[in-house]
């Protein structure tokens, strides 16, 4: 059996086990097996599309032993991170396409089966169907997933550009768990939190509910809370007052030193929680996921402290030059000259896709 036949056999069998009966109900006229997929769009709906690429050595371990061990979770996470992007738009997930650049050492029944099981497990959990893809050879593992979702005619998309002064800022779930697990894979807390790194839960139903009640801006937290909220600030032309003592922590992470915990929560990334803004008179929807108010949208002019000397810190100067969140801890501004609760002013850049 050739590698192509092996891949086709494994994926087609798992596809049949997971979603064949559901495909016709979702308007999929043709999925895997032809030059392209064909779908019937629900009347009046709008198509929402996104894509994410995961590269060995950058988005997951370069170590081949780890890649072998994490086959299931790599497949799962490739789907989950895309579904999270759809959730941040308020869309209902529908289908995915997979492009897989596969090293020869992974082109075997054992690894491919576990990888496919993880991918289809995520598909089943989040209501999406694999409708096609492509495979090729590469020295390292690279996979791209493109996801499609729908917005109903009466449901507005939630963009990053709609935040208004006076809006409240919220986040779902807890922050910093994945970052801590990545940095401390071998200690007790890191081991306890490993599932948050490898198998994140996109907040699909919450995203849909927020679109329906009038969320003004939303983003999924993939590159770190501070950096991702900065995208909302820049596109909405606002700033934010972020209260560090209000950042939600899981029980395991709450046992970590305050300064390290806050850095994981602000800059770590891989949370795949939703950060969103709502007008002050709108209450967040009831959800199985915890929701925490962590601050308020403020005018850009409020960011610059007139008494603050110009810092030599590059990150802080960027904060002044472009709208970004302003940090407070127990009602005191956190600045390079007054960095408490940090010992020194921290580097606040989140995940950098092109660094190194």
KELO-762165 format. One record per atom (N, C-alpha, C, CB): residue in three letters; x, y, z. Coordinates in steps of 0.2 Angstrom, whole numbers, plus 5000, padded with zeros to 4 digits. Glycine has a CB too. Example, Ala and Ser with C-alpha at 12.3 -4.5 7.8 and 13.67 -1.06 7.14 Angstrom:
BEGIN
ALA506649725039;ALA506249785039;ALA506649845039;ALA505749785045;SER506449895035;SER506849955036;SER506450005039;SER507049975029;
***
This chain:
BEGIN
UNK500449945000;UNK500050005000;UNK500450065000;UNK499550005006;UNK500350114995;UNK500750174995;UNK500550225001;UNK500650214988;UNK500950275002;UNK500850325007;UNK500150355006;UNK501350375008;UNK500050374999;UNK499450404998;UNK498850364999;UNK499450424990;UNK498850304997;UNK498350254999;UNK498250245006;UNK498450184995;UNK498750245010;UNK498750235017;UNK498350295020;UNK499450235020;UNK498550355018;UNK498250415021;UNK497450415019;UNK498550485018;UNK497350405013;UNK496650405010;UNK496250355014;UNK496650385003;UNK496550295015;UNK496150235019;UNK495950265026;UNK496550175019;UNK496450285030;UNK496350305037;UNK495850365037;UNK497050325040;UNK495950415033;UNK495550475034;UNK494850455031;UNK495850535030;UNK494750425026;UNK494050405024;UNK493750365028;UNK494150375017;UNK494050315032;UNK493750275036;UNK493450315043;UNK494150215039;UNK493950355045;UNK493750395051;UNK493250445049;UNK494350425054;UNK493250475043;UNK492750515041;UNK492050485041;UNK492950545034;UNK492050425038;UNK491450385038;UNK491150375045;UNK491550325034;UNK491550355050;UNK491350335056;UNK491150405060;UNK491950315060;UNK491350465058;UNK491250525062;UNK490650565059;UNK491850565063;UNK490650575053;UNK490150625050;UNK489850615044;UNK490550685050;UNK489850555041;UNK489550545034;UNK488750555035;UNK489650465032;UNK488450535040;UNK487750545040;UNK487550625041;UNK487450505046;UNK488050655044;UNK487950725046;UNK488050775040;UNK488350755051;UNK488450745035;UNK488650785029;UNK488050815025;UNK489150755025;UNK487650765024;UNK487050785019;UNK486650845023;UNK486650725018;UNK486550835030;UNK486150885033;UNK486550955033;UNK486050865041;UNK487150955032;UNK487551015032;UNK487651045025;UNK488251005035;UNK487251025020;UNK487351045014;UNK487951035010;UNK487251125014;UNK488350985012;UNK488950965008;UNK488750915003;UNK489450925013;UNK488750944997;UNK488550904991;UNK489150854989;UNK488450944985;UNK489750874989;UNK490350834988;UNK490950854993;UNK490550844981;UNK491250804996;UNK491750825001;UNK492350794998;UNK491550795008;UNK492750745002;UNK493350715001;UNK493250674994;UNK493650675006;UNK493750674990;UNK493750624984;UNK493750664977;UNK493250584985;UNK493650724977;UNK493650754970;UNK494150814970;UNK492950784969;UNK494150854965;UNK494550914964;UNK494450964969;UNK494550934957;UNK493850974971;UNK493651024975;UNK492951004979;UNK493551094972;UNK492851034984;UNK492151024988;UNK491651064986;UNK492351024996;UNK491051044986;UNK490451084984;UNK489951084990;UNK490151054978;UNK489751144992;UNK489251154997;UNK488651194995;UNK489651185003;UNK488151184998;UNK487551224997;UNK487451275003;UNK486851184997;UNK487451335002;UNK487451385008;UNK486751395010;UNK487751455005;UNK486651395017;UNK486051415020;UNK485751485017;UNK486051415027;UNK485151485016;UNK484851545013;UNK484951605017;UNK484051535012;UNK485251665014;UNK485351725018;UNK486051725022;UNK484851735022;UNK486351665023;UNK486951665027;UNK487551695024;UNK487051595029;UNK488051705028;UNK488751735025;UNK489251685027;UNK488851805028;UNK489751675022;UNK490251625023;UNK490851665027;UNK490551605017;UNK491051635032;UNK491651655036;UNK492251605036;UNK491451665044;UNK492851635034;UNK493351585032;UNK494051605036;UNK493551585025;UNK494451565038;UNK495051575041;UNK495551515040;UNK494951585049;UNK496151535041;UNK496651475040;UNK497251485045;UNK496951485033;UNK497551435048;UNK498051435052;UNK498551375050;UNK497851425060;UNK499251395051;UNK499751345049;UNK500151335055;UNK500251375044;UNK500251265056;UNK500651245062;UNK501351215060;UNK500251195067;UNK501851235062;UNK502551215060;UNK502951185065;UNK502951275057;UNK503151125064;UNK503551085069;UNK504151135071;UNK503851025066;UNK504351135077;UNK504851175079;UNK504751255081;UNK505451175074;UNK504151275079;UNK503851335080;UNK503251335084;UNK503851375074;UNK502751295082;UNK502151295085;UNK502051235090;UNK501551295080;UNK502451185089;UNK502451125093;UNK503251105093;UNK501951075091;UNK503351055097;UNK504051035098;UNK504451015092;UNK504050975103;UNK505051025091;UNK505451005086;UNK505650925087;UNK506051045084;UNK505650905093;UNK505850845095;UNK505450785092;UNK505950835103;UNK505750745089;UNK505350685085;UNK505050645090;UNK505850645081;UNK505350635096;UNK504950585101;UNK504350625103;UNK505450575107;UNK504350685104;UNK503750725107;UNK503250725101;UNK503950795108;UNK503450735095;UNK502950735089;UNK502650665089;UNK503350755083;UNK503050615090;UNK502750545090;UNK502150545095;UNK503250495090;UNK502350565101;UNK501950555107;UNK501350605106;UNK502350575113;UNK501350655103;UNK500850705103;UNK500450705097;UNK501150775104;UNK500450645093;UNK500050645087;UNK499350665087;UNK500150575084;UNK499050635092;UNK498250645093;UNK498150725095;UNK498050605099;UNK498550755099;UNK498450815101;UNK498650865095;UNK498850835107;UNK499150855091;UNK499250895085;UNK498650895081;UNK499950865082;UNK498350835079;UNK497750835075;UNK497250875078;UNK497550765074;UNK497050865085;UNK496550905088;UNK496650975088;UNK496450875095;UNK497250995089;UNK497351075090;UNK497351105083;UNK498051085093;UNK497551075078;UNK497551105071;UNK496851125070;UNK497751055066;UNK496351085072;UNK495651105071;UNK495451155076;UNK495151045071;UNK495551145082;UNK495351185087;UNK495551265087;UNK495551165094;UNK496151275084;UNK496351345084;UNK495951385078;UNK497151345082;UNK495751345073;UNK495351375068;UNK494651385070;UNK495351335062;UNK494351335073;UNK493751345076;UNK493651405081;UNK493451285080;UNK494251415085;UNK494251475089;UNK494251545085;UNK494851475093;UNK494551545080;UNK494451605075;UNK493751615073;UNK494951605069;UNK493451565071;UNK492751575069;UNK492251595075;UNK492451505066;UNK492451565081;UNK492051585087;UNK492151665088;UNK492251545093;UNK492751685087;UNK492851755088;UNK492551805084;UNK493651775088;UNK492251775078;UNK491851815074;UNK491051805075;UNK491951795066;UNK490951765080;UNK490251745081;UNK489951695076;UNK489851815081;UNK490351665072;UNK490151615067;UNK489951545070;UNK490551615061;UNK489551505066;UNK489451435068;UNK489951395063;UNK488751415067;UNK490351355066;UNK490851315062;UNK490451265058;UNK491351285067;UNK490751255052;UNK490451215047;UNK490951155044;UNK490151255041;UNK491551175042;UNK491951125038;UNK492651155038;UNK491651115031;UNK493051105037;UNK493851115036;UNK494151085030;UNK494151095043;UNK494651115028;UNK495151085023;UNK495851075026;UNK495151135017;UNK496151025025;UNK496851005028;UNK497351005023;UNK496750945032;UNK497951035023;UNK498551025019;UNK499051005024;UNK498751095016;UNK499350945022;UNK499850915027;UNK500450895023;UNK499550845029;UNK501050925025;UNK501650915023;UNK502050865028;UNK502050985022;UNK502150805026;UNK502250755030;UNK502950725029;UNK501750695029;UNK503350725035;UNK504050695034;UNK503950615033;UNK504450705040;UNK504450585030;UNK504450515029;UNK504350475035;UNK505050495025;UNK504650495041;UNK504650455047;UNK504050455050;UNK505150485052;UNK503550505048;UNK502850505051;UNK502350465046;UNK502650575053;UNK502550455040;UNK502150425036;UNK502050345037;UNK502350435028;UNK501750335043;UNK501650265045;UNK500950255048;UNK502150235049;UNK500650195048;UNK499950185050;UNK499850215057;UNK499750115050;UNK500350195062;UNK500250215069;UNK500250295070;UNK500850195073;UNK500650335067;UNK500650405068;UNK500050435065;UNK501250435066;UNK499950415059;UNK499350445055;UNK498750425058;UNK499450425047;UNK498650365061;UNK497950355064;UNK497850395070;UNK497950275066;UNK498350405074;UNK498250445080;UNK498150515078;UNK498850435085;UNK498550545073;UNK498450605071;UNK497750615069;UNK498950625066;UNK497450575064;UNK496850575062;UNK496250565067;UNK496750525056;UNK496350525072;UNK495950515077;UNK495850585081;UNK496150465082;UNK496350625082;UNK496350685086;UNK495950735082;UNK497050715087;UNK496150735075;UNK495850785071;UNK495050775070;UNK496150785064;UNK494850715070;UNK494150695069;UNK493750705076;UNK494050625066;UNK494150695081;UNK493850705088;UNK493650775089;UNK494350685093;UNK494150825086;UNK493950895087;UNK493350905082;UNK494550935085;UNK493350875076;UNK492850895071;UNK492150875074;UNK492950855065;UNK492150815078;UNK491550795081;UNK491350835087;UNK491550725083;UNK491750855091;UNK491650905096;UNK491350975094;UNK492250915101;UNK491650995089;UNK491451065087;UNK491051075081;UNK492051105085;UNK490751015078;UNK490251015073;UNK490551035066;UNK489751055075;UNK491151015065;UNK491451025058;UNK491550965054;UNK492051075058;UNK491550965048;UNK491650905043;UNK492350925039;UNK491050895039;UNK492750875038;UNK493350875034;UNK493050865027;UNK493850825036;UNK493150915022;UNK492850915016;UNK493350905010;UNK492450975014;UNK494050905012;UNK494550895007;UNK495250915010;UNK494350935001;UNK495750915005;UNK496350925007;UNK496950905002;UNK496550895014;UNK497550915005;UNK498150895000;UNK498650875005;UNK498350954996;UNK499150825002;UNK499650805006;UNK500350805001;UNK499550735008;UNK500850815005;UNK501550815001;UNK502050795006;UNK501650884998;UNK502650785003;UNK503250765007;UNK503650835010;UNK503750725003;UNK503850825016;UNK504250885018;UNK504750855024;UNK503850945021;UNK505350895025;UNK505750865030;UNK505550865037;UNK506450905029;UNK505050915038;UNK504750925045;UNK504050925044;UNK505050985049;UNK503650925049;UNK502950925049;UNK502650995049;UNK502650885055;UNK502251005044;UNK501951065043;UNK501151055041;UNK502251115037;UNK500751085044;UNK500051075043;UNK499651135043;UNK499751025047;UNK499251145038;UNK498751205037;UNK498051185037;UNK498951245031;UNK497651215041;UNK496951195041;UNK496551265039;UNK496651175048;UNK496151255034;UNK495651315033;UNK494951295035;UNK495651335025;UNK494651345039;UNK494051325042;UNK493451375039;UNK494051335049;UNK492851345038;UNK492351385036;UNK491751385041;UNK492051365029;UNK491451445041;UNK490851445046;UNK490351485043;UNK491051465053;UNK489751495046;UNK489251535043;UNK488951585048;UNK488651485041;UNK488751635046;UNK488351685050;UNK487651695047;UNK488751755050;UNK487151685052;UNK486451685050;UNK486351765047;UNK485951665055;UNK485851765043;UNK485651835040;UNK485551885046;UNK485051825036;UNK485251865051;UNK485151915056;UNK485651925062;UNK484451905060;UNK486251895061;UNK486751895066;UNK487351935063;UNK487051825067;UNK487551985066;UNK488152025064;UNK488751995066;UNK488052095067;UNK489252005061;UNK489951985063;UNK490252025068;UNK490451975056;UNK490652005072;UNK490952045077;UNK491752055075;UNK490952005085;UNK491852115074;UNK492552135072;UNK492952155077;UNK492552185066;UNK493652165076;UNK494052195081;UNK493952275081;UNK494752185079;UNK493652305077;UNK493652375076;UNK493052415079;UNK493652385068;UNK492652375083;UNK492052405085;UNK492052435092;UNK491452365084;UNK492552425096;UNK492552445103;UNK492452515104;UNK493252425106;UNK492052535109;UNK491952605110;UNK492152625117;UNK491152615109;UNK492352685118;UNK492452715125;UNK491952705130;UNK492652785125;UNK492052675135;UNK491552655140;UNK491352585140;UNK490952705139;UNK491452545135;UNK491352475135;UNK491752445141;UNK491552445128;UNK491452385143;UNK491852345148;UNK492152295144;UNK491352315153;UNK492752275147;UNK493152215144;UNK493152155147;UNK493952245143;UNK492952105144;UNK492852035147;UNK493351985144;UNK492152015146;UNK493451935148;UNK493751875145;UNK493451805147;UNK494551865147;UNK493451755143;UNK493151695145;UNK493651655149;UNK492851655139;UNK493451605153;UNK493851555156;UNK494451585160;UNK494251515150;UNK495051545160;UNK495651575164;UNK496151585159;UNK495751515169;UNK496651625161;UNK497251645157;UNK497851615160;UNK497251715156;UNK498351605155;UNK499051585157;UNK499251515158;UNK499151625163;UNK498751475158;UNK498851395159;UNK499251365154;UNK498151365160;UNK499151385148;UNK499551345142;UNK500251375142;UNK499151365135;UNK500351435143;UNK500951465143;UNK501451435149;UNK500951545144;UNK501151425155;UNK501451395160;UNK501651325159;UNK501051405167;UNK501251285156;UNK501351215154;UNK501851215149;UNK500751185152;UNK501951265144;UNK502451265139;UNK503151275142;UNK502251315134;UNK503151325147;UNK503751345150;UNK504051295155;UNK503751405153;UNK503551255158;UNK503751205164;UNK503351145163;UNK503451235171;UNK503651105157;UNK503251045156;UNK503350985161;UNK503451025149;UNK503850995165;UNK504050935169;UNK503850945177;UNK504750925169;UNK503651005179;UNK503451015186;UNK502750995187;UNK503651085189;UNK502550995193;UNK501850965195;UNK501351005192;UNK501750955202;UNK501451075192;UNK500851125190;UNK500851115182;UNK501051195192;UNK501451115179;UNK501451115172;UNK501151055169;UNK502251115169;UNK501250995172;UNK500950935170;UNK500250935171;UNK501250875175;UNK499950965177;UNK499250975178;UNK498951015173;UNK499151005185;UNK499351065170;UNK499051115165;UNK499151095158;UNK499251175167;UNK499451035157;UNK499651015150;UNK499051015145;UNK500050955150;UNK498550995148;UNK497950985143;UNK497751055140;UNK497350955147;UNK497851105144;UNK497651175142;UNK498051195136;UNK497651225148;UNK498751165136;UNK499151185130;UNK498951145124;UNK499851175132;UNK498951075125;UNK498851035120;UNK498151025117;UNK499150965121;UNK497651035121;UNK496951025119;UNK496451085121;UNK496650955122;UNK496651145118;UNK496151205120;UNK495451195118;UNK496451265117;UNK495051225122;UNK494351225120;UNK494051295117;UNK493951205127;UNK493951295111;UNK493651355108;UNK492951365110;UNK493651355100;UNK492851435112;UNK492151455115;UNK491651465110;UNK492251515120;UNK491451415106;UNK491051425100;UNK490351455102;UNK490951355097;UNK489951425107;UNK489351445109;UNK489351515112;UNK489051395114;UNK489851525116;UNK489951595119;UNK489951645113;UNK490551595124;UNK490451635108;UNK490551675103;UNK489851695099;UNK491051655098;UNK489451645098;UNK488851655094;UNK488351695098;UNK488551585093;UNK488351675105;UNK487851715109;UNK488051795110;UNK487851685116;UNK488751805110;UNK488951875110;UNK488851915104;UNK489751875111;UNK488851875098;UNK488651915092;UNK487951935092;UNK488851865086;UNK487551885095;UNK486851905095;UNK486651955100;UNK486451835097;UNK486951965105;UNK486752015110;UNK487152085109;UNK486951995117;UNK487552085104;UNK487852155103;UNK488552165105;UNK487452205105;UNK488952115106;UNK489752125107;UNK489952175102;UNK490152065107;UNK490352225104;UNK490652275100;UNK491352255097;UNK490752345104;UNK491752215100;UNK492352195097;UNK492552125101;UNK492952245098;UNK492852085097;UNK493052015100;UNK493651995096;UNK492451965099;UNK494051955100;UNK494651915097;UNK494751855101;UNK495251965097;UNK495051805098;UNK495251745102;UNK495951755104;UNK495151685098;UNK496151735110;UNK496851745113;UNK497251695111;UNK496751755121;UNK497651705106;UNK498151655104;UNK498851675105;UNK498051645096;UNK499051745104;UNK499651765105;UNK499851805111;UNK499851815099;UNK499351805116;UNK499451835122;UNK498951895123;UNK500151865123;UNK498651895129;UNK498151945131;UNK498352015129;UNK497951945138;UNK498952035131;UNK499152105130;UNK499152125122;UNK499752125133;UNK499552075119;UNK499652085112;UNK498952085108;UNK500152035109;UNK498552035110;UNK497852025106;UNK497452085107;UNK497551965108;UNK497352105114;UNK496952165115;UNK497252225112;UNK496952175123;UNK497852225111;UNK498152285107;UNK497952285100;UNK498952275107;UNK497752235097;UNK497452235090;UNK496752265090;UNK497352155087;UNK496352255095;UNK495752285096;UNK495852365097;UNK495352255102;UNK496352375101;UNK496452455102;UNK496652485096;UNK497052455107;UNK497052455092;UNK497352485086;UNK496752495081;UNK497952445083;UNK496352445080;UNK495852445075;UNK495252485077;UNK495652375073;UNK495152485083;UNK494552525086;UNK494752595087;UNK494252495092;UNK495452615087;UNK495652675089;UNK495452695096;UNK495452725084;UNK495552655101;UNK495452665108;UNK496052635112;UNK494752635110;UNK496052655118;UNK496452615123;UNK496052575128;UNK496952665126;UNK496352545133;UNK496052505138;UNK496352515144;UNK495952435136;UNK495952515150;UNK496252515156;UNK496152435158;UNK495852565161;UNK496752405159;UNK496752335161;UNK496952325168;UNK497152295156;UNK496452295172;UNK496652285180;UNK496852215181;UNK495952295184;UNK497552215182;UNK497852155183;UNK497652105188;UNK498652165184;UNK497352135194;UNK497152095199;UNK496452055197;UNK497052135205;UNK496152075192;UNK495552045189;UNK495651985184;UNK495052095187;UNK496251975182;UNK496351925177;UNK496251855180;UNK497151925174;UNK495851815177;UNK495651755180;UNK496151705180;UNK494951725176;UNK496251665185;UNK496751615186;UNK496451545187;UNK497251635191;UNK496651495185;UNK496451425187;UNK496751415194;UNK496751375182;UNK496451365197;UNK496751345204;UNK497451325203;UNK496351285206;UNK497751285199;UNK498451265198;UNK498851335197;UNK498551215193;UNK498651375193;UNK499051435191;UNK499051485197;UNK498851465185;UNK498551485201;UNK498551525207;UNK499051515212;UNK497851525210;UNK499351455211;UNK499951435216;UNK500551465214;UNK499951365217;UNK500651495208;UNK501251515205;UNK501351585208;UNK501251515197;UNK502051605208;UNK502151675210;UNK501851725206;UNK502951685210;UNK501551785209;UNK501151835206;UNK501451855200;UNK501051885211;UNK502151875200;UNK502451905194;UNK502451865188;UNK503151935196;UNK502651795190;UNK502651745184;UNK501951735182;UNK503051685187;UNK501551725186;UNK500851715184;UNK500551765179;UNK500351705190;UNK500651835181;UNK500451885177;UNK500751885170;UNK500551955181;UNK501351875170;UNK501751875164;UNK501451815159;UNK502451855164;UNK501251755162;UNK500951705158;UNK500251725156;UNK500951645162;UNK499951765160;UNK499251785158;UNK499251835153;UNK498851805164;UNK499751885153;UNK499751945149;UNK500151925142;UNK500151995152;UNK500651885142;UNK501051875136;UNK501051805133;UNK501651905137;UNK500851755137;UNK500951685135;UNK500651655129;UNK500751645141;UNK500051675128;UNK499651655122;UNK499451575123;UNK500051655116;UNK499151555118;UNK498851485117;UNK498351475122;UNK499451435119;UNK497951525124;UNK497451515129;UNK496751495125;UNK497251585132;UNK496751525119;UNK496151515115;UNK495451525118;UNK496151445112;UNK495451575123;UNK494951605126;UNK494651665122;UNK495051625134;UNK494051695123;UNK493851745120;UNK493951815124;UNK493151745118;UNK494251865121;UNK494251935124;UNK493751975120;UNK494951965124;UNK493352015124;UNK492752045120;UNK492552105124;UNK492152005119;UNK492252155121;UNK491952215124;UNK491252215123;UNK492352275121;UNK490952245128;UNK490152255128;UNK490052325131;UNK489852195132;UNK489452355128;UNK489252415131;UNK489152405139;UNK488652445128;UNK489252455143;UNK489152445150;UNK488452425152;UNK489352515153;UNK487952435148;UNK487252425150;UNK487052355147;UNK486752475147;UNK487552315144;UNK487352245142;UNK487752195146;UNK487552235135;UNK487352145149;UNK487652095153;UNK487852035149;UNK487152075159;UNK488452005151;UNK488651955147;UNK488151895147;UNK489351925149;UNK488151855142;UNK487651795142;UNK487851745147;UNK487651765135;UNK487351715149;UNK487451655153;UNK487751595150;UNK486751625156;UNK488251575153;UNK488751525149;UNK488951475154;UNK489251565146;UNK489151415151;UNK489451365155;UNK490251385156;UNK489451295152;UNK490451425153;UNK491151455153;UNK491151515158;UNK491451475146;UNK491551525163;UNK491651575167;UNK491851645163;UNK492151565173;UNK491551695165;UNK491651765161;UNK491951815166;UNK491051785157;UNK492451845165;UNK492751895170;UNK492751965167;UNK493451875173;UNK492552015170;UNK492652085168;UNK493352105170;UNK492152135171;UNK493852125166;UNK494452145168;UNK494652215166;UNK494952095164;UNK494252255164;UNK494352325163;UNK493852365159;UNK495052325160;UNK494052415156;UNK493652465153;UNK493952495147;UNK493352515157;UNK493652505141;UNK493952545136;UNK493952615137;UNK493452525129;UNK494552645136;UNK494652715137;UNK494852755131;UNK495152725143;UNK494852815131;UNK495052855125;UNK495852855125;UNK494852935126;UNK496052855119;UNK496752855118;UNK497152905121;UNK496952855110;UNK496852965122;UNK497253025125;UNK497353005132;UNK496853085125;UNK496952965135;UNK497052945142;UNK497652905144;UNK496452915145;UNK497952875138;UNK498552825139;UNK499152855142;UNK498652795133;UNK499352915139;UNK499952945141;UNK499952985147;UNK500152995135;UNK500352965152;UNK500453005158;UNK500853065157;UNK500752955164;UNK500553125159;UNK500953185157;UNK501553195162;UNK500553245158;UNK501553155168;UNK502153165172;UNK502653105171;UNK501853155179;UNK502453065166;UNK502953005165;UNK503553025161;UNK502552945162;UNK504153015163;UNK504753025159;UNK504752975153;UNK505353025163;UNK504953005147;UNK505052955142;UNK505552895144;UNK505352995135;UNK505252835142;UNK505652775144;UNK506152755139;UNK505152725146;UNK506652725141;UNK507152695136;UNK506852625134;UNK507852685139;UNK506352605137;UNK506052535136;UNK505652535129;UNK505552515142;UNK505852495125;UNK505552495118;UNK504852485118;UNK505852445113;UNK504652435122;UNK503852415123;UNK503452465125;UNK503852355127;UNK503752505130;UNK503352555133;UNK503252615128;UNK503652585139;UNK503752635124;UNK503752685119;UNK503252665114;UNK504452695116;UNK503252595112;UNK502752575107;UNK502052585110;UNK502852505105;UNK501952575116;UNK501252585119;UNK501052665119;UNK501352565127;UNK501552705119;UNK501352775119;UNK501252795111;UNK501952825121;UNK501652765107;UNK501552785100;UNK500952755097;UNK502152755096;UNK500652695099;UNK500052675096;UNK499652645102;UNK500252615091;UNK498952655101;UNK498552635106;UNK498552565108;UNK497852645104;UNK498752555115;UNK498752485118;UNK498452485125;UNK499452455118;UNK498352425128;UNK498052435135;UNK498552465140;UNK497952365137;UNK498252495144;UNK498652525150;UNK498552485156;UNK498452605151;UNK499052465159;UNK499052415165;UNK498952455171;UNK499652375165;UNK498552425176;UNK498452445182;UNK498452385187;UNK497752485183;UNK498752405193;UNK498652345198;UNK498452385205;UNK499352315199;UNK497952365207;UNK497652385213;UNK497552465213;UNK498052365220;UNK497352485207;UNK497152565206;UNK497852605205;UNK496852585212;UNK498352575205;UNK499052605203;UNK499252585196;UNK499552585208;UNK499452645192;UNK499652625185;UNK500352585186;UNK499752695182;UNK500452545181;UNK501052505181;UNK501452535175;UNK500852425180;UNK502052555176;UNK502452595171;UNK503152575172;UNK502352675172;UNK503552595168;UNK504252575168;UNK504652605175;UNK504652595162;UNK504352655177;UNK504652685183;UNK504352665189;UNK504652765183;UNK503752635189;UNK503352605194;UNK503052535192;UNK502752655197;UNK503452485191;UNK503252425188;UNK502952375193;UNK503852395185;UNK502852395199;UNK502452345204;UNK501752325201;UNK502352375211;UNK501652265201;UNK501852205205;UNK502452165202;UNK501352155206;UNK502752195196;UNK503352165193;UNK503952195197;UNK503352175186;UNK504552165197;UNK505152195200;UNK505452245195;UNK505652135201;UNK505452225188;UNK505652275183;UNK505052275178;UNK506352255180;UNK505052325173;UNK504652325168;UNK504652265163;UNK504652395164;UNK504152225162;UNK504252165159;UNK504152175151;UNK503652115161;UNK504452135147;UNK504352125140;UNK503652105139;UNK504852085136;UNK503252145136;UNK502452135135;UNK502352105128;UNK502152195136;UNK502752095124;UNK502652075117;UNK502451995118;UNK503252075112;UNK501951975115;UNK501651905115;UNK502051865110;UNK500951905114;UNK501751815108;UNK502051765103;UNK502251805096;UNK501651705101;UNK502851795094;UNK503151825088;UNK503251775083;UNK503751865089;UNK502751775078;UNK502751725073;UNK503451725068;UNK502151725068;UNK503751785068;UNK504351785063;UNK504951795067;UNK504251845058;UNK504951785073;UNK505551795077;UNK506051735077;UNK505451815085;UNK506651745077;UNK507151695077;UNK507251655071;UNK506951645082;
***
